Amino acid sequence: MSNFADYAGTWAIDTAHSNIGFIARHAMITKVRGNFETFEGTFTIDDQTPANSSINFSAELASVNTGVADRDGHLRSADFFDVENNKQMTFTSTDLTVTGAAATLSGNLMIKGTTLPVTIDVELNGVTTDPFGNVRAGFEGTTAISRKDFGLIWNAPLEAGGWLVSDDIKVVLDISAIKQA
């Protein structure tokens, strides 16, 4: 495990080795996973005062991929992301606290024109130099959001009770970043 001082500096997300994903319950009995294929992000880590760190990322909503074309089309429609009028989801940090190999990242998540505070639990997976000379940092993060809070309200009732799509969505981040400075 790396020391938190190893994370100091400016980093860019390596999108070829990272994933911004989500998990939703379908029909109340199974999980459907998806991700955003087009995203970017940068962050600057202040190891002396982590709260002064700055983390920003954005994802193209039209790049949503669950592996099922019809479902992806429905997610892009006005029932959900309305990608004709909403191009990106963004996150901007407001605070970072570090405890050992874990961190709590707070910030503002904007989806479909609604911005709300979220807290992401982060695992600091280490810093290393790859065979090409790039200094890399690895992170995993999770949070849960209410999709309805962001205006993603479409649903269908089930005959036996309950709903087709869960309100609670788990957001899962697997991030590899390359040091810039």
Secondary structure, 3 states (H helix, E strand, C coil): CCCHHHHCEEEEECHHHCEEEEEEEECCCEEEEEEECCEEEEEEECCCCHHHCEEEEEEEHHHEECCCHHHHHHHHCCCCCCCCCCCEEEEEEEEEEEECCEEEEEEEEEECCEEEEEEEEEEEEEEEECCCCCEEEEEEEEEEEEHHHHCCCCCCECCCCCECEEEEEEEEEEEEEEECC
